[in-house]
Amino acid sequence: MRTYYLEEQFLTQENKDQLTKSFTGAGQEFIFCNYKSPQEVIDKAKDADAVMVMTIPFDAKLIGALPNLKFIGRCGIGYDNVDLEAATARGIAVCNVPDYCTYEVASHAFTLLLALERQLLPFIARARAGGYAAGTAIKSHRIRGQTLGILGYGRIGRELAKMALGMGMKIVVFDPFVKNLNEPGISLAGTLEEVLRNADAISIHTPLMPETAHMISMPQFKMMKPGVILINASRGGIINTADLITALKTGVIAAAGLDVCEGEPLPVDHELLSMKNVIFTPHVGMYSEEAVADLYVKLAAQTIDVLSGRWTKNVVNPQVREKANLN
């Protein structure tokens, strides 16, 4: 059995050693590649039994061009770059690793919030310019007693809520898949609008789906409280970027902390990167050395399971089980 890791540019030597050890120990072949497009995969990995993918879009054409393919492993939580319908039709199991970086993404989102509330970057700039103490131009705020709105209450949203509660914040949650919530200090909103109108800060933790694409656009920005801070460590396409820029420039919202954005990686002259009320990090919320190690241990185990004819964890198209003949 032959597994291709399609984008080795994202790996350290330690990651490579770890993956090689896992597959060699299972008696399976593992190949590192540096592909940039679906066509390269078609041209050079046609004999793949399994693939691990980060960013390359696995559409129906690509899936149909790999006749031996039994497994697609998405190196992360989201799997919106994989055509699930096409994979299922072919009997191909698709897996993600939804729990490998829960703490990292939640803590990154909370760090962005704290940095903006405490005006960390302006104070650093003031210190580097020789300033001392707070002065009169920079205003920071206490988060204790503020209301944090969390959009999407899965693993990451719940981890973030624990952090925010520990800092004395109130929590209001909107998630259409959560019907009942009985957690002290946390209220469940019936509508998105309820969160937008009541939260002092809002953090997005929903997947990108047709229902959530541009879920936050100008009508939603206009519902938000004056001075609100918006955090997005989920998927860039959930926010309408043009409307976000307008809302930030006109003071409809106070600031944004972004780990993701439509069209990432952003060009260096992108307007968001020069805005003083924006903190932008390059999609690193999921990163820590410990999280990356967890990711590859878990994804390797899932791949080896499927190639060995066994059912495994985190199959996102479970209806494929019978068709793929996995026990």
N, C-alpha and C positions, 0 to 999 in steps of 0.2 A: 504494500500500500504506500502511496506517495502523497505527501502533504506539502503544499507550497505556502510559504509565508511571503505574501506578494509585495510588501513594502518595508524592506528591512531598514530603510533610512530612519525609521522610528525606533529602532532597537539599539540598545547598548551591547557591548560584548558579553556582559553578564547575562542579559536576556537571551542572547543567542546560545550561550553555553547551557543555560537552564533548559531551553527548548530542545536542543540537541540531545541532552541527557535523557529527557522524558521520552522522546520518540525512539532513540536508540535502545533504551531499556525495554521498550515494547516491541522491538524487532521491526520497526517501521522506518521508512525513508523520509527525511525532512530536508526541504530545499529552500534556501533563502534567495529572494529575488528583490529587484529594485524596479518595479513596474510603475508606470505613471498613468496608464490608460487601459480600458477594457480590451482594445485591440492587441496590446502587448500580451495580455493574459491569453487571448485566443491564439496568438502566434507562437507563444513560448511555453505555455502550461496546459496544452490540450489534453495531456495524459493525467491530469490531476485527479486523485480520488477525493482529496479534501483541500480546502483553501482557508487561510486566515487572512482577513482583510481589514484595513483601517478605513480608507477613504474612497477607494475605487468603486464606482457604481456597478453593482451586480444586477443588471437588468435582464429581461427575458432573452435578449439576443446573446449576451455573454453566457448565461446559464445554459442555453440551448446548444452552445458551441463546445461545451465540455462534456463529452459523452460518458465519462467514468465518474463524474462528480457525485458524491454521496453526502458531503458535509460542507457547509459554509459557516465559519466561525467569525463573528464580528468582534474585533478586539476592542470591546468597550460595552457601554450600556445600550445606547441607541442602535437601531438597525434599519434606519430609514433609507440607507443606500442599497438595501437588498430587496429585490422584488419577491416578496413572500409567496405570492400567488403562483409565479412561475416556478419557484423552487418546490413548492408543494406539489404542483402538477407533475414534476419530474421525480418525486419521491426523495427529495434532498432535505435533510434535516438542517435547520438554521438555528444556531445558538448564539447567545450573547453571554455576558458576565455581569448581571445586574447589581451585584453586591460588592464588587471589588474596591470601589472608591467612594462608597457612601459617605464616610467620614470626611474624606478629602474635599468633595464638592460642597458639602454642607459648611465645612469650616472655611473654605475659600469664599463662599457667598457671604458668610458672616464677617469675614475679614474685610471684604469690600464695603460692607455696610458700616462697620466700625471706622474704617479709614475715611469714609465720606462724612459720617456724623462728627468725628473728631477732627476733621479738616487736616488730616495727616500730611497730605502733599503740600498744601499751602504753608503749613507750619515748617515743614522741612525746607521749602524754598526761602521762607523768612529767615530761618537760622543760617542758611548758607549765604544769605545776603548780609549777614551781620546783625540781623534783628534780634531782639531779646523780649521774652515774655509774649503775651498774646497780642499786644497792640490794640487797635480799635477796629481794624478793617475785617478781620477774620472772625467769623461767628461759628462756634461749635455748640453741639447740643447733647444733653443727657439722654441716653436711650432708655433708661429705666422709666417705666410708666408709658412708654410709647407702644403703639399697636403695630405689630408686624403682620402683614398679610402674606400668606404663603399660597401660591397658586400651584396645585399639584401636591398631594399628600401621600406620596409613596415613601420609599426608604429614605431618600435624601431630605424630603420635606419634613419627615418625622425627626430625623437627626438634627436638622436646623432648628426645629421647634424646641428641642431639649436645650440647645445652646442658648437660644434667645430667652427661654424661661429662666435659665440660670442667671441671666443678666437683668432680670426683672421686667422683661417685656411682656405685653399681652399678645396673644396669638389669635388671629382669625384665619380660617382655612377655607379655600374653595377647591373642591374636587368632585366632579359629577359622579365619580365611581365610588365615593365614600358616602354612605347613606346615614350612618350613625357614628357619633363620636362622643365618647365619655372619658375625656382626659382633663384633669384640673388645669385651669388657666387657658384652655384652648376652646374656641367656639367654632362651630361649623356653619359657614354662610350658605344660604340657599341659592345665591346667584353670584356671578362674577362682579356685578355692579356693587353689591353689598360690600365686598372687600375693597374695591377701588375707592368707594366713598368714605370708608372709615379708617383705612390704614395710613399710618405715618411713613411707613416704608413697605415696599412690596418686593418679594423675591419669587422668581419664576422657576418652577421645577416640574414642568409638564413635558411630555414627549412632543415632538413635531409630527403632527398628523394633519390631514385636510381640515379637521375641526379646530386645530389650534394655530394654523398658519395665519400670521398677522392678527392674532387674537388681541394684541395690544396695538391699537392704531389711534389716530387722533380722537375719535369719539370716546375711547376709553381713557386717553390722557386727560380729556376735559372733565371726566368724572372724578379724577383724583383730587385729594386734598391739596391745598397750596403747600409748597415746601416738601412734597413727598420725594423720597429717594427710591429709585427703581433698580433692582438687581436682577441680572440674567446670567445664570450659570448653567443653562439648559441647552437650548438651540436658538441660533440667531434668528431663524425665520419666524419665530413666535412674535417678534416685535417688528413692526413696520419701521425700517430704519429712517426713511425720509421724514416720517411723522415724528419719530423720536428726536431727530436733530431740530426740527421746528419747535417741539415742545421744550427742549432744553434751551434754545436760543431765546424764546419768548417768555420764559419763566413759568410756563404751565406746570412743569415739574422742576425741582431744584437741582437734581443731580442723578447720574446713572453710574452704576458699577457693572461693567460688562466683561464676561469672560468669553463670550461668543457674539457673533454678528453675522448678518447676511453677507455672503460673498467673501467670507474669511478664507485665507489671510488677507487683511486689508492692505491696500497700497499705502505707502508711507505718507502720501499727501491727502489721505482720506480725512474729511472734516472732523469726524469723531475724535481722531487722534490728537487734534490740536485744541479741543475744547477743555477749558479749565474746570468745568463741572462734571467731567467724565474721568473715571479710571477705567482703563482698558487693559486686560491681560490676554495673552495669546492662546486661549483655549487650553489652559493648564490646570483648571480646577480639579481635574481628576487625578493630577499627578502627585505622587510621592514615591520614593523608592520602594517602600513597603507595598503600596497599592499595585505598582507595576509587577512586582514579584508575584503577588496574589493572582493578578490577571492571567499571567502566562501559565502558572501552575494549573489553574482551573480550566482554562481553555484547552490546554494540552490534554488534560484528562478527558474532557468532553469529546475532543476529536478522536482520541484513541478508543474511547468507548464505542462510538458510532462505527468506526472502521473495523472494529472487532465484532460488530453485530449486536451491540448492547444498547439499550435505551440509556439516556443520560440526563443530566440536569440542564435546566434552562433552555429547553427546546421551545422556540417561540412559535413554531407551527406544529403543535402536538398532533394534529390530524394526520401527519405524515407517518406516524408510527407503524401502522399496519402496512402501508404501501412500501415503506422502506424495509419491512421485515426485521424490525429491531425488537429484541426480547428484553 
